[in-house]
Amino acid sequence: MNIYNIDQFQKNEYFWNPVAKRRARNYFIKLGVGVALIFALYGLLGYFLFVTHAFVTQTLWGYGAAMVNLAFGLRLALNAGSRKQTRKMSLDEKHDYALYFYHRHGRKNAVLGNFYLVICAQADVCQQKYELAEQALEQIVMEKCKADQLKQIWLLRLIIAIEKKNSRLKSLILSSTLSSSSLWAKEQHRMISFMSDDEQRAILSEDYDSGEYQLANEHYMQLHCAGPFDEDTPECVRREKKAGTRAYLIGWGPNEYTPLGTLKDFEYTNRLHEIEVPALIISGTNDLCTPLVAKTMYDGIKNSKWHLMPACRHMCFVDDHDTRFKMTRPRRDGGRDAICVYRIGPENGTN
């Protein structure tokens, strides 16, 4: 049974962690009781207004809006309490807690489903359950992924590729990513040193709420990530989206150059040689993934090619959309083309 496949999963056959299941069920019981009480109060209020002949449609609608706000407030309060609980849970408890929520929300809401699947995959990897982690990642709806989740997903796939020799894994694409969080941070601070003295001071102050920091960080991200955007920018970037600020903060940190989250100790450079499948490494010359970061992965993976895209930043697919798309476009024979400007590899005499 694939526990992450909603159609296959049988909750009565799964051996739940009792603590996680009890806490998850209590969340929904509290939510249901709270919403029922709110609607009961609304009904009693409407009855009172009717009996006392004080019934006014506008008044009832006003109270109705207040009740809806109260229901949302209850949901937010329960979510805050849930987050506090999960911080104290063991990995097994956290996994089953997220799994319970996934099977309650995953079919109706792909965004929430993705959120819980990433949590489950992280817990599986930490417990060395790589087959389960891979199953969780396979159920993620990529079209509904938030940008910050993509980094977590690719890093999890890199861990699985190294830790578990999977016969189903045929190749890897490592696009503007990393094998060492410490090297990533070091390279970001090297590039920060090229900025103005005022911007360096604002960034290094770590006063993340100050206006000076916000402006300096925005300038840094425009230099090495993306933006500003206009009508010529691909639609997938311009469309409205929900920024996963909290997930990014927990997974990585307050910004690109200060890894303080759960991935702060991500160090897999010395195990890259264990990857045996072909790997395509993609990065830009002005990327957050600097040429040193990309070449470190290229040097470590035996059967790899590195495509360095000139004048491109972290979002290579935005700065040179056509080239980036052609690089991995499907072919009629089922393979994929590898078209690029710079191809670095043993076949052309470079090392």
DRENZA-167817 format. One record per residue (C-alpha): y, x, z; residue number from 1; chain. Coordinates in Angstrom, 3 decimals, decimal comma, padded with zeros to 6 digits, m for minus. Layout:
N
- Y:X:Z:NUM:A $
...
This chain:
351
- 000,000:000,000:000,000:1:A $
- 003,430:001,296:m000,993:2:A $
- 005,530:000,399:002,050:3:A $
- 008,765:000,667:000,028:4:A $
- 007,671:m001,669:m002,740:5:A $
- 008,937:m005,075:m001,638:6:A $
- 006,314:m006,927:m003,701:7:A $
- 003,381:m004,879:m002,374:8:A $
- 004,415:m004,542:001,252:9:A $
- 002,486:m006,602:003,803:10:A $
- 004,369:m006,519:007,090:11:A $
- 001,389:m007,805:009,054:12:A $
- m000,777:m004,917:007,833:13:A $
- 001,771:m002,197:008,563:14:A $
- 001,524:m000,435:011,932:15:A $
- 005,112:m000,737:013,153:16:A $
- 006,682:001,435:015,786:17:A $
- 006,946:m001,164:018,590:18:A $
- 010,351:000,019:019,848:19:A $
- 011,926:m000,001:016,392:20:A $
- 010,477:m003,394:015,489:21:A $
- 011,635:m004,947:018,773:22:A $
- 015,174:m003,618:018,370:23:A $
- 015,390:m004,698:014,733:24:A $
- 014,151:m008,197:015,543:25:A $
- 016,584:m008,448:018,459:26:A $
- 019,443:m007,630:016,069:27:A $
- 018,606:m010,565:013,809:28:A $
- 017,943:m012,885:016,764:29:A $
- 021,362:m012,059:018,241:30:A $
- 023,001:m012,517:014,857:31:A $
- 021,286:m015,871:014,271:32:A $
- 022,086:m017,197:017,749:33:A $
- 025,691:m016,030:017,484:34:A $
- 026,254:m017,674:014,105:35:A $
- 024,554:m020,892:015,311:36:A $
- 026,839:m021,024:018,369:37:A $
- 029,909:m020,483:016,213:38:A $
- 028,975:m023,356:013,885:39:A $
- 028,068:m025,566:016,849:40:A $
- 031,482:m024,864:018,353:41:A $
- 033,084:m025,710:015,015:42:A $
- 031,170:m028,996:014,864:43:A $
- 032,155:m029,940:018,423:44:A $
- 035,757:m029,122:017,645:45:A $
- 035,684:m031,344:014,546:46:A $
- 034,115:m034,174:016,565:47:A $
- 036,763:m033,828:019,291:48:A $
- 039,578:m033,974:016,754:49:A $
- 038,016:m037,035:015,130:50:A $
- 037,536:m038,895:018,436:51:A $
- 041,036:m038,136:019,669:52:A $
- 042,502:m039,165:016,286:53:A $
- 044,033:m035,724:015,965:54:A $
- 042,029:m034,980:012,841:55:A $
- 044,102:m033,124:010,283:56:A $
- 042,455:m031,496:007,272:57:A $
- 044,724:m028,452:007,428:58:A $
- 043,942:m027,987:011,108:59:A $
- 040,208:m028,193:010,510:60:A $
- 040,426:m025,689:007,670:61:A $
- 042,443:m023,369:009,890:62:A $
- 039,833:m023,532:012,635:63:A $
- 037,134:m023,045:009,987:64:A $
- 038,763:m019,840:008,796:65:A $
- 038,980:m018,655:012,383:66:A $
- 035,263:m019,353:012,873:67:A $
- 034,377:m017,391:009,725:68:A $
- 036,423:m014,453:010,985:69:A $
- 034,652:m014,729:014,317:70:A $
- 031,264:m014,622:012,562:71:A $
- 032,255:m011,494:010,649:72:A $
- 033,521:m009,955:013,876:73:A $
- 030,161:m010,673:015,491:74:A $
- 028,398:m008,941:012,588:75:A $
- 030,647:m005,883:012,900:76:A $
- 030,063:m005,707:016,650:77:A $
- 026,292:m005,902:016,177:78:A $
- 026,438:m003,207:013,487:79:A $
- 028,376:m000,916:015,816:80:A $
- 025,790:m001,449:018,530:81:A $
- 023,014:m000,831:016,017:82:A $
- 024,543:002,521:014,999:83:A $
- 024,699:003,616:018,641:84:A $
- 021,048:002,690:019,106:85:A $
- 019,860:004,616:016,046:86:A $
- 021,489:007,833:017,297:87:A $
- 019,188:007,751:020,321:88:A $
- 016,008:006,924:018,388:89:A $
- 013,222:009,290:017,480:90:A $
- 012,564:009,936:013,792:91:A $
- 009,634:007,519:013,756:92:A $
- 011,699:004,793:015,422:93:A $
- 014,659:005,373:013,102:94:A $
- 012,366:005,194:010,060:95:A $
- 010,772:001,880:011,006:96:A $
- 014,115:000,438:012,119:97:A $
- 015,584:001,172:008,675:98:A $
- 012,379:m000,032:006,983:99:A $
- 012,625:m003,388:008,763:100:A $
- 016,214:m003,835:007,572:101:A $
- 015,279:m002,745:004,058:102:A $
- 012,676:m005,492:003,736:103:A $
- 015,181:m008,039:005,047:104:A $
- 018,026:m007,042:002,682:105:A $
- 016,572:m004,924:m000,124:106:A $
- 015,650:m007,721:m002,532:107:A $
- 019,003:m009,487:m002,278:108:A $
- 021,340:m006,508:m001,966:109:A $
- 020,495:m003,307:m003,850:110:A $
- 023,411:m001,398:m002,264:111:A $
- 022,116:m002,070:001,244:112:A $
- 018,585:m001,431:000,062:113:A $
- 019,602:002,016:m001,217:114:A $
- 021,290:002,797:002,100:115:A $
- 018,132:002,091:004,104:116:A $
- 015,855:003,831:001,589:117:A $
- 017,843:007,074:001,908:118:A $
- 017,525:006,872:005,704:119:A $
- 013,769:006,319:005,398:120:A $
- 013,413:009,212:002,938:121:A $
- 015,323:011,551:005,254:122:A $
- 013,113:010,578:008,183:123:A $
- 009,972:011,053:006,053:124:A $
- 011,084:014,528:004,961:125:A $
- 011,873:015,537:008,546:126:A $
- 008,358:014,426:009,515:127:A $
- 006,881:016,251:006,485:128:A $
- 005,698:012,978:004,948:129:A $
- 006,696:014,012:001,447:130:A $
- 004,567:011,463:m000,398:131:A $
- 006,265:008,637:001,492:132:A $
- 009,699:010,194:000,931:133:A $
- 009,028:010,323:m002,784:134:A $
- 007,955:006,679:m002,801:135:A $
- 011,201:005,743:m001,037:136:A $
- 013,324:007,630:m003,570:137:A $
- 011,473:006,002:m006,470:138:A $
- 012,544:002,548:m005,231:139:A $
- 016,256:003,426:m005,192:140:A $
- 018,302:001,505:m007,761:141:A $
- 020,338:004,364:m009,236:142:A $
- 022,831:002,015:m010,915:143:A $
- 023,857:000,800:m007,449:144:A $
- 024,045:004,236:m005,817:145:A $
- 027,248:005,436:m004,236:146:A $
- 028,510:008,831:m005,322:147:A $
- 027,963:010,423:m001,902:148:A $
- 024,351:009,198:m001,843:149:A $
- 023,556:011,090:m005,037:150:A $
- 023,984:014,447:m003,286:151:A $
- 021,579:013,394:m000,520:152:A $
- 019,054:012,095:m003,064:153:A $
- 019,095:015,294:m005,162:154:A $
- 018,798:017,516:m002,101:155:A $
- 015,874:015,443:m000,841:156:A $
- 014,196:015,781:m004,235:157:A $
- 014,733:019,541:m004,124:158:A $
- 013,097:019,717:m000,684:159:A $
- 010,149:017,624:m001,895:160:A $
- 009,760:019,802:m005,001:161:A $
- 009,487:022,894:m002,804:162:A $
- 007,515:021,533:000,124:163:A $
- 005,068:019,419:m001,842:164:A $
- 003,495:020,549:m005,086:165:A $
- 003,489:017,204:m006,855:166:A $
- 001,507:016,922:m010,079:167:A $
- 003,699:013,981:m011,163:168:A $
- 006,838:016,124:m011,084:169:A $
- 007,276:017,499:m014,612:170:A $
- 010,804:018,925:m014,490:171:A $
- 014,016:019,093:m012,486:172:A $
- 017,689:018,675:m013,381:173:A $
- 019,966:020,285:m010,784:174:A $
- 023,487:019,255:m011,725:175:A $
- 026,363:020,796:m009,750:176:A $
- 024,277:020,965:m006,595:177:A $
- 023,217:023,685:m004,146:178:A $
- 020,366:025,445:m002,411:179:A $
- 022,389:026,709:000,562:180:A $
- 025,048:024,800:002,494:181:A $
- 026,372:028,036:004,030:182:A $
- 026,884:029,643:000,596:183:A $
- 028,536:026,436:m000,617:184:A $
- 030,992:026,492:002,296:185:A $
- 031,687:030,204:001,798:186:A $
- 032,516:029,670:m001,871:187:A $
- 034,806:026,717:m001,090:188:A $
- 036,787:028,852:001,358:189:A $
- 037,011:031,624:m001,248:190:A $
- 038,609:029,166:m003,678:191:A $
- 040,882:027,803:m000,974:192:A $
- 042,293:031,328:m000,613:193:A $
- 043,763:030,979:m004,134:194:A $
- 045,912:028,010:m003,074:195:A $
- 049,454:028,230:m001,699:196:A $
- 049,992:029,436:001,860:197:A $
- 051,147:025,986:002,985:198:A $
- 048,049:024,305:001,524:199:A $
- 045,757:026,903:003,094:200:A $
- 047,336:026,342:006,512:201:A $
- 047,025:022,554:006,155:202:A $
- 043,345:022,765:005,189:203:A $
- 042,385:025,348:007,803:204:A $
- 044,201:023,418:010,557:205:A $
- 041,338:020,870:010,442:206:A $
- 043,866:018,152:011,249:207:A $
- 042,189:015,737:008,877:208:A $
- 044,620:012,872:009,539:209:A $
- 047,829:014,765:008,787:210:A $
- 049,746:014,086:005,597:211:A $
- 049,837:017,789:004,748:212:A $
- 046,054:018,027:004,937:213:A $
- 045,549:014,910:002,830:214:A $
- 047,806:016,248:000,068:215:A $
- 046,215:019,713:000,117:216:A $
- 042,690:018,273:000,048:217:A $
- 043,606:015,951:m002,825:218:A $
- 044,996:018,918:m004,790:219:A $
- 041,858:020,947:m004,095:220:A $
- 039,601:018,134:m005,292:221:A $
- 041,670:017,727:m008,463:222:A $
- 041,309:021,451:m009,132:223:A $
- 037,538:021,546:m008,652:224:A $
- 036,116:017,992:m008,635:225:A $
- 037,849:015,348:m010,760:226:A $
- 040,997:013,326:m011,379:227:A $
- 043,530:012,070:m012,008:228:A $
- 041,953:009,333:m014,114:229:A $
- 043,446:007,368:m017,026:230:A $
- 042,329:004,913:m019,722:231:A $
- 040,384:007,666:m021,491:232:A $
- 038,213:008,303:m018,443:233:A $
- 034,640:006,921:m018,784:234:A $
- 034,346:003,359:m017,517:235:A $
- 031,711:004,286:m014,940:236:A $
- 034,365:006,309:m013,097:237:A $
- 037,245:003,822:m013,408:238:A $
- 035,414:000,705:m012,288:239:A $
- 035,841:m000,586:m008,754:240:A $
- 033,367:000,847:m006,272:241:A $
- 032,746:001,084:m002,564:242:A $
- 033,258:004,583:m001,240:243:A $
- 030,495:005,595:001,167:244:A $
- 032,868:007,380:003,543:245:A $
- 030,686:007,018:006,623:246:A $
- 027,485:008,115:004,857:247:A $
- 029,289:011,177:003,446:248:A $
- 030,711:012,058:006,864:249:A $
- 027,292:011,815:008,535:250:A $
- 025,371:013,525:005,738:251:A $
- 027,807:016,324:004,886:252:A $
- 031,072:016,357:006,810:253:A $
- 034,803:015,569:006,619:254:A $
- 035,252:017,414:003,313:255:A $
- 033,428:019,605:000,773:256:A $
- 034,182:022,890:002,549:257:A $
- 033,178:021,964:006,114:258:A $
- 029,473:021,001:006,263:259:A $
- 029,034:019,587:009,766:260:A $
- 026,621:016,708:009,102:261:A $
- 022,859:016,436:008,960:262:A $
- 022,768:018,725:005,889:263:A $
- 024,703:021,565:007,513:264:A $
- 021,495:023,608:007,939:265:A $
- 020,234:022,972:004,398:266:A $
- 018,980:026,460:003,465:267:A $
- 016,340:026,639:000,716:268:A $
- 017,443:029,628:m001,370:269:A $
- 014,623:031,848:m000,154:270:A $
- 012,060:029,226:m001,192:271:A $
- 013,340:028,408:m004,671:272:A $
- 010,604:030,609:m006,142:273:A $
- 008,078:027,993:m005,029:274:A $
- 009,372:025,582:m007,690:275:A $
- 006,975:025,902:m010,614:276:A $
- 008,187:023,144:m012,957:277:A $
- 010,931:023,753:m015,554:278:A $
- 014,415:023,314:m014,122:279:A $
- 017,709:022,681:m015,895:280:A $
- 020,738:023,837:m013,899:281:A $
- 024,126:022,431:m014,947:282:A $
- 027,555:023,391:m013,601:283:A $
- 031,163:023,820:m014,696:284:A $
- 033,331:026,922:m014,684:285:A $
- 035,795:025,260:m012,271:286:A $
- 033,116:023,406:m010,329:287:A $
- 032,720:023,022:m006,564:288:A $
- 029,300:024,361:m007,495:289:A $
- 030,688:027,775:m008,404:290:A $
- 028,927:030,096:m010,859:291:A $
- 027,597:032,060:m007,862:292:A $
- 026,029:028,933:m006,354:293:A $
- 024,513:027,928:m009,712:294:A $
- 023,274:031,440:m010,520:295:A $
- 021,650:031,672:m007,095:296:A $
- 019,479:028,704:m008,061:297:A $
- 018,886:030,102:m011,541:298:A $
- 017,771:033,458:m010,117:299:A $
- 015,452:031,788:m007,628:300:A $
- 013,659:029,334:m009,924:301:A $
- 011,294:031,137:m012,275:302:A $
- 011,213:028,689:m015,166:303:A $
- 014,851:027,678:m015,312:304:A $
- 017,787:027,494:m017,701:305:A $
- 021,425:027,404:m016,690:306:A $
- 024,072:025,570:m018,694:307:A $
- 027,620:026,567:m017,745:308:A $
- 030,178:024,125:m019,144:309:A $
- 033,623:025,660:m019,799:310:A $
- 036,763:024,003:m018,384:311:A $
- 034,635:021,535:m016,410:312:A $
- 034,848:020,669:m012,740:313:A $
- 032,328:019,047:m010,390:314:A $
- 032,160:015,896:m012,503:315:A $
- 031,053:017,629:m015,698:316:A $
- 030,068:014,254:m017,130:317:A $
- 033,728:013,212:m016,912:318:A $
- 035,460:016,387:m018,109:319:A $
- 033,126:016,762:m021,121:320:A $
- 031,275:013,486:m021,298:321:A $
- 029,806:013,906:m024,796:322:A $
- 028,368:017,379:m024,205:323:A $
- 026,982:016,398:m020,806:324:A $
- 025,309:013,322:m022,277:325:A $
- 023,805:015,227:m025,204:326:A $
- 022,431:017,793:m022,781:327:A $
- 019,857:015,345:m021,421:328:A $
- 019,644:012,681:m024,112:329:A $
- 016,145:011,297:m024,790:330:A $
- 014,361:012,433:m027,955:331:A $
- 011,996:010,412:m030,114:332:A $
- 009,053:012,507:m028,952:333:A $
- 009,748:011,534:m025,333:334:A $
- 011,323:014,884:m024,396:335:A $
- 014,955:015,696:m023,885:336:A $
- 017,444:017,828:m025,757:337:A $
- 019,134:020,711:m024,022:338:A $
- 022,432:021,214:m025,820:339:A $
- 025,171:023,282:m024,225:340:A $
- 027,925:025,748:m024,834:341:A $
- 026,551:028,628:m022,760:342:A $
- 022,808:029,054:m022,419:343:A $
- 021,934:031,751:m019,927:344:A $
- 018,338:032,908:m019,903:345:A $
- 015,950:035,766:m020,631:346:A $
- 015,551:034,661:m024,240:347:A $
- 019,068:035,852:m025,138:348:A $
- 018,979:039,100:m023,219:349:A $
- 020,983:038,073:m020,162:350:A $
- 019,756:038,296:m016,617:351:A $
